[in-house]
């Protein structure tokens, strides 16, 4: 189908109706390659403005349309408001797609909606609810950010991703003639856009976030390292350069396969991928590692700029449930650290409930002491670790604490 709304509609339907993650939905949808860039831009744009587009629909629709129509209206409104496409073109394209999909019965409603839509009549709610709509953040997170960061909270939510982060192993000189931005880390650069070529499959470079590289920079060289929550494998691969051996763990077999695929592509031999539940003790690993990194499952609220679908799945209830898992992983994996060894706890969160508060609860056990860490990337020192914030860390927020077994 040649309709320009069709591919974005297919991807967004997987996300809205089926709960798929954005990057997986894009990867698993057979897109028209010629228009891939346009499709990706539209999908990201709709999700980045999901709250506002929902408000637009609520303002002009007497009752909430079914999911099919809601998704199509969001694509059309994004094209109209943010891409500045002519109203007649947007309307005709949306109606045409409905008819081609056999949903012509809704064509009249969509036609009338788009012809009558007036953005000037869309009024943001006051206070925290307005900020949640404006910046595409869950309401509970907006309130917590304001409590913890005060006036800076809005800057944090407004921060945008600074580009595609590429870490080179070799041959970077072949790519740096393109527009790019340096980072504080060797061989890591940000590009406005970057289409992978043969160099990716040959292991010349990989796509790795600034946050991932920053976390690795805090980890000290050692003999035997455990990466407890390792998929897709980027940190394990980078840490293999300064650790004699890395054991990279994941809970599910398909995620272990992701690590193995990454290792194969990068030609790394001193990393072993293992299927393991990091909340369950393995006696054979007791005090077996010089260092253990727990990059735990978290809310991901530091990465909303890079993962705009994330707020669709975040509630205060699952936010609180995650904290139990985080502490459980940290307590269990601490048993794998040798005496005098280092334990690292990291998240891609910007809320203290997942960061310093977890470390504080863990340290009450007395077997470990917090140890000062440092990193060349801009950060805030907290009581126990380093907090990186999106407005000063290239659009992403994350945290790491370093502890020593006494």
N, C-alpha and C positions, 0 to 999 in steps of 0.2 A: 504494500500500500504506500502511495507516494505522499499522503497527507502529512505535513510537517509536525502535527500534534500527535501522530500515531505512536511513534517510538517513545516520546516522553510519557505518553499515557500508559503504555505497556509497562515501563519501568516503575512509574509512580503507583500503578495499580498493585504491583507486587509489594511495594512498601506500605501503602495505606491499607490495602485490603487483606494482604497475606502476612504482614509483619516482617517482611524481608529487610535485611540491612542494605543500606544504599549501595555500598561498593559491591556487595554480592549480587544485588539486583541488576546493576549495570553489567557486571561480568557475565551474568547468566542469560542476558537478553541479546538475541541476535539482532543487532542494530544495523541500520544502513550505514556502511562505513563512510560514505561520502558526507553524510550529515552528522557523524558522531559528535563532533565538537559542539554543534548546535544543540543536539539532544542533551549532552552532558551539562551544558550551560543552563538549559531550561530546567532540567531536573534539579540541579543544585539550587537554582534561583527560586523555584517553587518552594523547596523545603526550607531554605533560608528565610523565607517570608511567609511560612505556613500560617502563623498566628494572624498576621495582618490580612492575608488572603481569605482566611476563614471569617474574619471580621467583616470583610467586604461582602462576602456571600450572606452572612447573617443580616447585614444592614439592608440588603436589597431583595432578599428572598423571604416571603411570608412564612414559609416553613422550610426546614432543612431538606435539601434534595438528597436523593440516594447517592451512595458512594461513587457510582459511575459518573454521575453528573457533577458531583462536587469536584472530583479529580479533574475533569475536563474544564470546568469553570476556573479552577486554580491555574491551569496552564494558560487559558485564554486571558485571564486577568493579569498574570505575570507578563505575558506578551504585550498587553495593552498598556500597563502602568510602568513597567520597568524597562521593557525593550522598545517602548514607544512605537509599536506597530500600529498601522491605521486601523480604526475601529471596524470598518467594513471588511477588511482582510481577516481580522481576528474572528469576527462573527461568522463570515462565510466558511472559514476553515473549521471552526468548531461544529457548525451545523452539518457541513459535509461529512465530517468524521462520524457523527452520530448516525447519519443515514447509512454510511458504508458499514457500520457495525451492527446494523439492523435495529437501531434504537431511535428511529425517526420520530417516534411518538413524543420524544422529549425535545425535538428540534424547535418547536414553537416557544417553549419555555426558555431555552437557552438563547434563542434569537432575541426575545423580548428583554431578557435580563441584560445581555451585553449592550443592546442598543440604549437601554435606560440607565445603565450604570454611570454614576457620577462620583468620582473619587472625593470631591470636595465635601460630600455629605457623609463620608466615613470618618467618625470621630473616635480617636483612641480613648480608652477608659482612663480615669485618673489614677495617679499613684502607682503602686507596685504592679497592678494588673496591666496598666498601660506599658510599663517597662517590659513585662513578660511578652506582650504582643509585639512591641517594637523590636526587641532583640532576640526573639525566638528562644526564650529560656523558660523552663518550668517555673510556675509562680512560687513554689516553695523555695527554689534555688535563688530566685531574685531576693526574697526576704532574707535568706541566710547570707547572701553576698553583701547586702546592705548592712546587716548586723556586724559582719566581720571586716568589711573594707570601707564602710562609710561612703564618702563622696566618690571614691575611686571605683566603686562597684559598677557604675555605668560605663566607665572607660574599659573595664575588664570585659563586660558583655558586648561592647561595641567593637572590640578588636577583631580584625579580619586576618585570615591566613595570608602570609606574605608570599606564597608561591609553592611550587613543587620542590621538595627537598631531595637532593640527589647526593649520595655519598659515593665517591670514586675510589676504586682500588688501583686503577691505572688508566692512563690515557685521557686524563681530565683536560689536558691542553687542547684536545681536539674539539672540546665543547665550550670552552670559556670565551670564545669569540661571540657567543650568543649573549643577549642581555641576561645578567645574573646579579645576585647579591651575595657577598661573602658572609660567612658566619664566623664565630670565634673558634671553630673547630677545623682542623686540617682536612682538606679533601671533601668538605661538605659545603654545598652551595644551594641557593634558592633560585629557581628559574620561574618566570611568569607562566610559562608552559613548557612541557618537555615530553615529546613523543618518543617512546622507547624504540631502540633499533637493535641491530645484532649485538651491539656491545652489552646490552642487558643480559641476553641469553648466554653470552660468553663470560659473564661474571666481571666485566670491566667496571660496572657500577651497579648500584642498587638504590631503590627508593627507600629512604629511612628518615624518619622525622627528626627534627632538631631535638625534641624532647628525648627521644630514644638514645641519641648520641650523647646528650648531656648526662643522662643517667649512667651510661657506660663510662663516662669520663670520671665519675666519682668512685667507681669500683677500682680497688687497688689490684695490681698484678698479684697473681697467686698460682699455686700449683694446680689445685683441683677445685673447680667452681661448680656450684649447682645453680642453674637458672630455673626457678621453680614453676614459673608460669610463662613459658617461653615463646609460644606461637605468635607470629609466623616464623620467628627465628632470627630476626635482625640483630637483636642485642647479643644473642649467643654467638653469632658469626663475628661481630665486632669484638666481643670479649675474648674470642679465641686467639686474637692477636697478642693479648698480654697475659693469658692464662694457659698453663700447659695443657689442661684438658677441661672441657665444659660438658656437663650433663644437662641437657635441655629437656624439661618435663612438660607434659600437657595431659589434661584429664581425658580427652577423647581421641580415639584413633585417627579420625580424619584431620585433627589438628597436629598430631604427631607427623602425619604425612606431609602437611604443609612445611614443617620444620625440615624434614628430610629432603623435600624438593628444593628448599632454599639452600641447604648445605651443598646439594649436588650442583646447583647452578653456580654457586660461588666457589666451588672446588675446595671446600674446607674439610679437613680430615680429622681434626682433633676435637670434634663435637659429637657426642652420642645423644640421639633423640630417644626418649623413653616415655611410655604411657604410664602416668602415675597421678594419683589424687593427692594433691599437696596438703589436704586436710587430714590425711590418714598416715599414721606413722609406719615407716619401713625400717625394721630393726637393723637390716644390713647397711643402712646409711647413717646410723648413729655415730656422730662425731667423725664422719668420713670426709668432710669437705673443709678446705681452708677458707672458703668464702661461700655465702649463699645469698642470692638475689631473689627477693620476693616482690615481683612487679604484679601486684594483686589485681583481681577483678575489681572494678570500681564504677562510680557513676559516669566517669568520662566527661564530667562537666567542664573540664579544662580544654576539651577538644571540640566544642560545639561548632566553632568556625570551620573545622575540617570535616565534621560529621553532622551536618545540619538535620539529619533524620533522628539524631539521638534524643532530642526532647520529646519526640512522639512516644517514647517507651519509658520515660523516667517519671516515677511517682515518689512521693515522700515515703511510702511504705516500702518499696523495693530499695530505696536509698538506705533506709535503716536496716533492712535485712542484709544488705551487702556488708555492713560493718561487722556483723557476726562472722561472716566468711573471712573477711580480711584478718581479723584477730586470730581466728582459728588457723589460717595458713601460717601466719607469723609465728605463733606458738609452736606449731608442729615442726616447721622447717628449722626453727632455732635449734632443735635437738640434733640436727645434722652438722652443726658447726663444731669444729675442733676447738679445744681450749686455746684462747688467744686469737681465734679466727674472727673474721668480720661478717656481719649480717647486715643486709641492706633491705630497706622497705621503701617501695615506690608506688605511686599512683599517677594517673593523669587527671587528678581532681584538684580543685582550688578551694575546697571546703575543709576546715580543720577537723570536722567529725571523722573524715576518712584519713586524715594525716596525723598531725601531732597528737590528737586524742587517742588514736589507735596505738601509737608508739608509747605514749604515757601509760596506757593500761598494760601494755606488754612489759615495760621496764619495771613495773611494780613487782614482777617475779624475782628480780634481784640477780639473775644470772648474767645479765648484760648491762653495759654502760653505754650511754650515748657518746658518740665521738664526733668532733667537729669535722665537717666536710667543706669542700669548696669546689667551685666550678666557674669557668670563664664566662658563662652566659649570665646575663643580668638576673638577679634573684633577690629574694628577701630571706634573711635568716630568721627562722622560727626558733622556738625553745629547743626543739630536737633536730631540726633538719633544714633543708633548703626548699623554699616555695618559689616556683617560677610562675609568672602570671602572663596572660595573653597580651596585655598591652605593652609589655617590654620583652617578651620572649617569642617574637615572630608569630604571634597569634595563637599560641598554645599555652596551656597551663598544666603543670605537673609538679611532683614533690618527690624528694628522696631524703631518707634519714640513714645514717651510718651508725652501727653499733658494734661493740667489741665484747666477745665472751670473756668474762673475768675468771 
